[in-house]
Each structure stands twice: as structure tokens, then as C-alpha cells.
Amino acid sequence: MLPGSEFIRMPSIFGDIGTEDTVRQLIGVAASDRDFNIRCAALEAIGGFGGPVSFMYLRDVLLNEEDEELRAVAASSLGNVGSPAALRILKKIIDDPNEKSDLVKSRSLSALNILREID
């Protein structure tokens, strides 16, 4: 078993039963863990919480992170937040002519379509 592989499953548990303090802990993991997979898992879990703290962090990752794959995970996770503000950010990414990442645009579009189906 790879080091940290047990932790990768932990954020999804936190996402179901955690508190805002758990979101803040996951933000710390997503922002600084050395393991890329753990960072991605933390981003996914953050999206499961919804709420303003989750939204603001995922929005910031989507708009400011240099790593394309982390931005794509943030886009998918914003879809899980499900707020009107998340819809606006995802649409902004899709419509942005300066957005060069097809992966980020694709994940944003998928998340937006899922949100529209729920709405």
C-alpha cells in the first residue's frame, strides 16, 4: 500500500460528516500536502461541504492555481457546492477567451451541466 493511500479515503468521510473546522483542515491539506493525490482528494472533499468557506477556497484554486489538474478538480468540486455563485464562476471559466486549459473548461462545463440538471 502506498504511503498516504489510507488518507486519500479520509476526506470523503470528512465531507459527509465534518464541520467548518474540518473544511479548514482540508484546505490546509489541499494547499500544502506534498502528495498530489491527497491534495486532489482534499479538494473533492471540500466540495462536498458546500457553504461559503468551501466555495471561496475552490473558487480561488480555480481562478489562481497554476496546476491545470488541481484547477480541474476544483471546477468539479465547485459543481458539488451547488450554489448560484458556483454557477457564475463555472460559466465565467467556460466563457473566458483567455482560458487556455481545455481540461479546466471541460470540467467546468460538466459541473455546470450537472448543476443545471439539479436546478
matplotlib code that plots the C-alpha trace (Angstrom):
import matplotlib.pyplot as plt

x = [0.0, 1.3, 2.1, -0.9, -3.3, -5.4, -5.6, -7.0, -10.2, -10.4, -11.5, -14.6, -15.6, -15.0, -17.0, -20.0, -19.8, -17.4, -17.8, -16.5, -13.3, -12.9, -13.1, -10.4, -8.2, -8.8, -7.9, -4.6, -4.1, -5.2, -2.9, 0.3, 0.5, 3.4, 1.3, -0.7, -3.4, -4.0, -4.4, -6.9, -8.8, -8.9, -10.3, -13.0, -14.0, -14.1, -16.7, -18.9, -19.4, -20.9, -21.1, -19.1, -15.7, -15.7, -16.9, -14.3, -11.4, -12.4, -13.1, -9.6, -8.0, -9.9, -9.0, -5.5, -3.8, -1.1, -1.5, -4.1, -5.2, -5.8, -7.8, -9.9, -10.6, -11.6, -14.0, -15.6, -15.8, -17.4, -20.2, -20.7, -21.0, -24.1, -24.6, -25.6, -22.2, -20.6, -22.7, -21.5, -17.8, -18.1, -19.8, -17.1, -14.4, -16.3, -16.8, -13.3, -11.5, -8.2, -8.7, -6.2, -6.9, -9.3, -9.3, -10.4, -13.1, -14.3, -14.6, -16.3, -18.8, -19.5, -20.0, -22.3, -24.4, -24.8, -25.9, -28.4, -29.9, -30.4, -31.8]
y = [0.0, 3.4, 5.9, 8.2, 6.0, 5.5, 9.3, 9.6, 8.0, 10.2, 13.4, 11.8, 10.7, 14.2, 15.6, 13.7, 14.3, 17.2, 20.7, 24.0, 23.3, 20.2, 22.2, 24.5, 21.5, 20.1, 23.4, 23.2, 19.7, 20.8, 23.8, 22.2, 18.5, 17.1, 14.2, 15.4, 12.7, 13.7, 17.3, 16.3, 14.2, 17.1, 19.4, 16.8, 16.6, 20.4, 20.5, 18.1, 20.6, 23.5, 26.7, 30.0, 28.7, 25.8, 28.0, 30.7, 28.3, 26.3, 29.5, 30.8, 27.5, 27.5, 31.1, 31.3, 27.9, 27.2, 23.4, 22.6, 19.3, 20.9, 23.6, 20.9, 19.1, 22.5, 23.0, 19.6, 20.3, 23.6, 21.7, 19.9, 23.1, 23.8, 27.5, 30.2, 31.8, 28.5, 28.5, 32.0, 31.1, 28.0, 29.9, 32.6, 30.0, 28.4, 31.8, 33.2, 33.5, 33.7, 30.3, 28.1, 24.8, 22.5, 20.2, 23.0, 24.2, 20.7, 20.0, 23.4, 22.6, 19.1, 20.6, 23.3, 20.8, 18.7, 21.8, 22.8, 19.3, 19.6, 23.1]
z = [0.0, -0.9, 1.9, 2.3, 0.4, 3.6, 4.0, 0.4, 1.6, 4.7, 3.1, 1.6, 5.1, 6.4, 3.5, 4.7, 8.5, 9.1, 10.3, 9.1, 11.1, 9.1, 5.9, 7.2, 8.0, 4.5, 3.0, 4.7, 3.2, -0.3, -0.2, 1.1, 1.1, -0.9, -2.3, -5.4, -4.9, -1.4, -2.5, -5.1, -2.6, -0.2, -2.9, -3.7, 0.0, 0.3, -2.5, -0.6, 2.2, 0.4, 2.2, 1.8, 3.1, 0.6, -2.2, -1.6, -1.4, -4.5, -6.5, -5.6, -6.6, -9.9, -10.7, -9.4, -9.2, -11.7, -11.9, -14.5, -12.9, -9.5, -11.2, -12.9, -9.6, -8.1, -11.0, -10.5, -6.7, -7.3, -9.0, -5.8, -3.8, -5.9, -5.1, -7.6, -7.1, -8.2, -11.3, -12.1, -11.6, -13.8, -16.5, -16.3, -16.9, -19.9, -21.5, -20.8, -24.1, -22.2, -20.5, -22.3, -20.5, -22.3, -19.2, -16.9, -19.4, -19.9, -16.1, -15.6, -18.3, -16.9, -13.4, -14.8, -16.7, -13.5, -11.6, -14.3, -14.1, -10.4, -10.6]

ax = plt.figure().add_subplot(projection="3d")
ax.plot(x, y, z, "-o")
ax.set_aspect("equal")
plt.show()
